[in-house]
Amino acid sequence: MIPFLDLKAVNMKRAAELENAFARVLESGWYIRGKEVEEFEKEFAGYCGAGHCVGVANGLDALSLILRAYKELGKLQDGDEVIVPANTYIATILSITANNLVPVLAEPDDRSFNLDAAGVREKLSARTKAVMPVHLYGQTADMAGINALAKEKGLLVIEDAAQAHGAEDNGKRAGALGHAAGFSFYPGKNLGALGDAGAVTTNDAELAAVVRALANYGSHKKYENVYQGVNSRLDEVQAALLRVKLKYLDDEILERRAAADFYLSRIANPGVVLPQVKDTQAHVWHLFVIRHKNRDALQKALAEKGIQTLIHYPVPPHKQRAYAAWNGLSLPVTERIHDQVLSLPLWPGMTEEQQSAVAQAVDSAA
């Protein structure tokens, strides 16, 4: 059996350091908003090349809090439109609707799966106030084009960087490519906690301060509440564990790239569309996603050979019951992507023997 992701193996390589980090927190007697969170925020901001990082409870909260903070600052208001790729995970959309903003679904580029400036321009209206590009699968969106258009139109650019820890665009890392960015540290991410966790990065000190307050019951100072906030805080344990794992992130990205290069050079099934990469040294390969017109049959054939695969994602947001009003929308590029994509096993530490077995199984399938 070749699992889609051997998360236990990934984390056990760092077991001693992770256990020491947990012990450090346990012995400190301080478990919320302490030194570990403070240090992780500094380290992750530095890693991304951003001026500020605010640890929060999860990736959805990170995006939601950015939008909420912009509303508190008067840069967004109820009913404003946010352009977002239609082929994203539903959390991206949820962050927008939760803030009484209007998601405008744009078709992605059919080759990269990511939003580009042309897709944004098609959806512009007088109510457009922000763009939320998603760096899907570990490759950044068309940030040069999107930022140029946003500057021209006076739009906010908010990165959904949940799958892009360490990804680069023109020498800058995700998290510092727009006005603000939301990260998830869900355990399966390239930088994954051992539970839920997330962060906001930005170069805007005022935005960071509002996000921090909103995430702490709307309070800058204990018992003094400026906003009607929420409880969304990165805890000391997860911060300590993330500090350990951040030290090895670049090394693990190199392992992911090597595994992806192996697949790209070995898979030769004519029915398979391999990922289109704009820069092999910038993609961080959170997922290795192929396309096949008979995706379900291919997945079944691989399962019969003991190879676990996943689909990211089987149902696009506009076809979900949660957004029933959109169910009649026609978004052919997005729908084709969701009908055809299949994610192959890939993780740091995956052996060449395992990779070879996956490639051979893909090539032997119809």
C-alpha positions in Angstrom: 0.0 0.0 0.0 1.3 3.4 -1.0 -0.5 6.1 1.0 -1.4 9.5 -0.4 0.6 11.1 2.4 2.6 9.4 5.2 2.1 12.1 7.7 3.4 10.0 10.6 6.7 9.4 8.8 7.0 13.1 8.0 6.6 14.0 11.7 8.5 11.2 13.3 11.7 12.4 11.6 11.4 15.4 14.0 10.0 13.5 17.0 12.7 14.4 19.5 12.6 18.1 18.7 8.8 18.1 18.6 8.7 16.4 22.0 11.2 18.9 23.4 9.1 21.8 22.1 6.0 20.4 23.8 7.9 19.9 27.0 9.1 23.5 26.9 5.5 24.7 26.7 4.3 22.3 29.4 7.0 23.4 31.7 6.5 27.1 31.0 3.0 27.1 32.5 1.9 29.6 29.8 -0.3 28.2 27.0 -2.0 31.1 25.2 -0.4 34.2 23.6 3.1 33.6 25.1 6.7 33.6 24.0 6.3 30.6 21.5 3.6 32.4 19.5 5.6 35.7 19.6 8.8 34.0 18.3 7.0 32.0 15.7 5.3 35.1 14.4 8.7 36.8 14.0 10.2 33.8 12.4 7.4 33.2 9.9 7.1 36.9 9.0 10.9 36.8 8.3 10.6 33.6 6.3 7.8 35.1 4.1 9.5 38.5 3.8 6.6 40.2 5.4 6.7 42.9 8.1 4.0 41.3 10.3 2.6 37.9 11.2 -0.4 37.3 13.4 -1.1 33.7 14.5 -4.7 32.6 14.4 -6.7 29.4 14.9 -6.9 28.2 11.3 -6.7 29.2 7.6 -10.3 30.1 7.2 -10.1 32.5 10.2 -7.0 34.0 8.7 -8.9 35.0 5.5 -12.0 36.0 7.3 -10.1 38.2 9.8 -8.3 40.0 7.0 -11.6 40.9 5.3 -13.2 41.8 8.6 -10.2 44.1 9.5 -10.5 45.9 6.2 -14.1 46.5 6.9 -13.2 48.0 10.3 -10.7 50.2 8.6 -13.3 51.4 6.2 -11.6 49.9 3.1 -14.4 47.4 2.5 -18.2 47.5 3.3 -21.1 45.2 3.1 -22.0 44.3 -0.5 -18.5 45.0 -2.0 -17.4 42.4 -4.6 -14.3 40.2 -4.2 -13.1 38.4 -7.3 -12.0 34.9 -6.5 -11.1 31.8 -8.6 -14.1 29.5 -9.1 -12.0 26.3 -8.6 -10.9 26.9 -5.1 -11.7 25.0 -1.9 -14.9 26.3 -0.3 -13.1 28.0 2.6 -11.9 30.8 0.3 -15.6 31.5 -0.5 -16.8 31.1 3.1 -14.4 33.8 4.2 -16.0 36.3 1.8 -19.7 35.5 2.4 -19.1 35.4 6.2 -18.2 39.1 6.0 -21.3 40.1 4.0 -19.2 40.6 0.9 -20.0 39.2 -2.6 -17.8 36.5 -4.1 -17.4 36.9 -7.9 -16.3 33.6 -9.4 -13.7 33.9 -12.1 -12.5 31.1 -14.3 -8.9 30.1 -13.8 -6.2 29.6 -16.4 -6.8 26.1 -17.8 -3.1 25.2 -17.7 -2.0 26.4 -14.3 -5.4 26.1 -12.5 -4.7 29.6 -11.1 -6.3 32.9 -11.4 -4.6 35.4 -13.8 -5.1 39.0 -14.7 -7.2 38.3 -17.7 -9.7 36.3 -15.6 -9.9 39.1 -13.1 -10.4 41.8 -15.7 -13.4 39.9 -17.2 -15.2 40.1 -13.8 -14.5 43.7 -12.9 -17.4 45.9 -12.0 -18.0 49.2 -10.2 -18.5 47.2 -7.0 -15.2 45.3 -7.2 -13.0 46.2 -4.2 -10.7 43.3 -3.8 -9.2 40.2 -5.5 -8.4 37.0 -3.6 -6.0 34.9 -5.7 -5.4 31.3 -4.5 -1.9 29.8 -4.9 -3.4 26.4 -5.8 -1.4 23.2 -5.3 1.8 25.2 -4.3 2.3 27.4 -7.4 1.6 31.1 -7.1 -1.1 32.8 -9.2 -0.3 35.5 -11.8 0.7 38.0 -9.1 2.6 40.4 -11.4 -0.5 40.8 -13.7 -3.0 40.8 -10.8 -1.1 43.4 -8.8 -0.6 45.6 -11.8 -4.4 45.5 -12.5 -5.2 46.0 -8.8 -3.0 49.1 -8.7 -4.7 50.4 -11.8 -8.2 49.9 -10.3 -7.4 50.6 -6.7 -8.2 47.1 -5.5 -7.0 45.2 -2.4 -5.1 42.0 -3.1 -5.5 39.2 -0.5 -3.5 36.0 -1.0 -5.0 32.7 -0.1 -1.6 31.1 0.6 -2.9 28.0 2.4 -1.1 25.7 0.0 1.9 27.8 -0.8 4.3 28.0 2.2 7.6 28.9 0.6 6.3 29.3 -2.9 7.9 32.2 -4.9 7.0 34.7 -7.6 9.8 36.8 -9.1 12.0 36.1 -6.0 9.4 37.0 -3.4 7.6 34.5 -1.3 3.9 33.9 -0.9 2.7 35.9 2.1 4.4 39.1 0.8 2.9 39.2 -2.7 -0.2 41.2 -2.0 -1.6 43.5 0.7 -2.2 40.6 3.1 -2.2 36.8 3.0 -3.9 34.0 4.9 -2.1 30.8 5.7 -3.3 27.4 7.0 -1.1 25.1 9.0 -3.5 22.2 8.8 -1.4 19.0 9.5 -1.2 18.0 5.8 0.2 21.3 4.6 3.8 21.8 3.6 4.2 23.6 7.0 1.7 21.7 9.1 0.9 21.8 12.8 -0.2 18.8 14.8 -3.7 20.3 14.9 -5.4 23.3 13.4 -3.5 26.6 13.2 -3.2 29.6 10.8 -1.6 33.0 10.3 -2.0 36.3 8.6 1.0 38.1 7.1 1.1 41.6 5.8 3.4 44.7 5.5 0.5 46.9 6.8 1.1 47.5 10.6 -2.4 49.0 11.1 -4.1 46.0 9.4 -2.0 43.6 11.5 -3.0 45.4 14.7 -6.7 45.2 13.9 -6.5 41.5 12.9 -4.7 40.8 16.2 -7.4 42.6 18.2 -10.3 41.0 16.3 -8.9 37.6 16.9 -8.7 38.3 20.6 -12.3 39.2 21.3 -11.9 42.6 19.7 -9.4 43.6 22.4 -6.0 45.3 22.2 -5.9 45.4 26.0 -7.4 42.9 28.4 -11.0 43.8 29.3 -11.1 46.7 26.9 -13.0 45.7 23.7 -12.8 48.0 20.7 -14.5 45.6 18.3 -17.0 42.8 18.4 -14.3 40.3 17.9 -13.9 36.5 18.0 -11.6 34.0 19.7 -9.2 32.8 17.1 -5.7 32.5 18.5 -2.7 30.3 17.7 -1.9 28.5 20.9 1.6 28.0 22.4 1.8 24.3 21.7 1.1 24.6 18.0 3.4 27.6 17.7 6.3 25.7 19.4 5.8 22.7 17.1 5.6 25.0 14.0 8.9 26.6 15.0 10.6 23.2 14.9 9.0 22.4 11.5 9.7 25.8 10.0 13.5 25.1 10.3 13.1 22.2 7.9 10.6 23.6 5.5 13.1 24.5 2.7 14.7 21.1 2.9 11.4 19.4 2.6 10.4 21.6 -0.3 13.5 20.4 -2.1 12.4 16.8 -1.5 9.0 17.6 -2.9 10.5 19.2 -6.0 12.7 16.1 -6.5 9.6 13.9 -6.3 7.7 16.1 -8.7 10.6 16.1 -11.1 10.6 12.3 -11.0 6.9 12.1 -11.9 7.3 14.7 -14.6 10.1 12.8 -16.2 8.7 9.3 -15.8 4.9 9.5 -16.4 4.2 9.0 -20.1 0.6 7.9 -20.2 -0.8 9.8 -23.3 -4.1 10.2 -21.6 -2.6 12.1 -18.7 -2.1 15.8 -18.6 0.8 16.6 -16.3 1.0 19.8 -14.3 2.1 22.9 -16.2 4.9 24.7 -14.3 6.0 28.3 -14.9 9.1 28.0 -12.6 10.3 24.7 -11.2 12.4 26.4 -8.6 9.4 28.4 -7.2 6.7 25.7 -7.1 6.5 24.0 -3.7 4.4 21.0 -4.8 1.9 20.9 -1.9 0.0 18.6 -4.3 1.0 16.9 -7.6 -2.2 17.0 -9.6 -2.7 15.3 -13.0 -5.7 15.4 -15.3 -7.4 12.6 -17.1 -10.7 12.5 -19.0 -11.6 9.2 -17.3 -10.3 10.3 -13.8 -12.6 8.0 -11.8 -11.5 4.9 -13.8 -7.9 5.9 -13.4 -8.3 6.4 -9.6 -9.9 2.9 -9.4 -7.1 1.3 -11.4 -4.5 2.9 -9.1 -6.4 1.8 -6.0 -6.4 -1.8 -7.3 -2.6 -1.6 -7.3 -2.6 -0.4 -3.7 -2.0 3.3 -4.5 -4.0 5.9 -2.6 -5.0 9.1 -4.5 -7.3 12.0 -3.6 -9.3 14.5 -5.6 -8.8 18.2 -4.9 -11.6 18.9 -5.3 -14.5 16.8 -6.6 -17.3 19.4 -6.3 -16.6 23.1 -7.1 -18.1 25.7 -4.7 -20.8 26.8 -7.2 -22.2 23.3 -7.2 -22.4 22.9 -3.4 -25.7 22.9 -1.6 -24.3 25.6 0.7 -24.5 28.0 -2.3 -27.6 26.7 -4.0 -28.3 30.0 -5.6 -25.2 29.4 -7.8 -26.0 25.9 -8.8 -27.2 27.0 -12.2 -24.0 28.9 -13.1 -22.0 27.7 -16.1 -18.3 27.7 -15.4 -17.0 25.2 -18.0 -13.3 25.5 -17.3 -13.8 25.1 -13.5 -16.2 22.2 -14.0 -13.8 20.4 -16.4 -11.0 20.8 -13.9 -13.0 19.4 -11.1 -14.1 16.4 -13.2 -10.6 15.5 -14.3 -8.1 16.2 -11.6 -6.4 13.5 -9.5 -3.7 14.1 -6.9 -0.9 11.5 -6.7 1.0 10.6 -3.6 3.8 13.0 -2.8 5.5 13.8 0.5 9.0 14.6 1.8 10.7 11.2 2.5 8.8 9.3 -0.2 11.2 6.8 -1.7 12.2 6.5 -5.3 10.8 2.9 -5.2 7.4 4.3 -4.2 7.5 7.0 -6.8 8.4 4.5 -9.5 5.5 2.2 -8.5 3.1 5.2 -8.8 4.5 6.2 -12.2 4.4 2.7 -13.5 0.8 2.2 -12.3 -0.3 5.5 -14.0 1.4 4.5 -17.3 -0.2 1.0 -17.2 -3.7 2.3 -16.8 -5.9 3.0 -19.8 
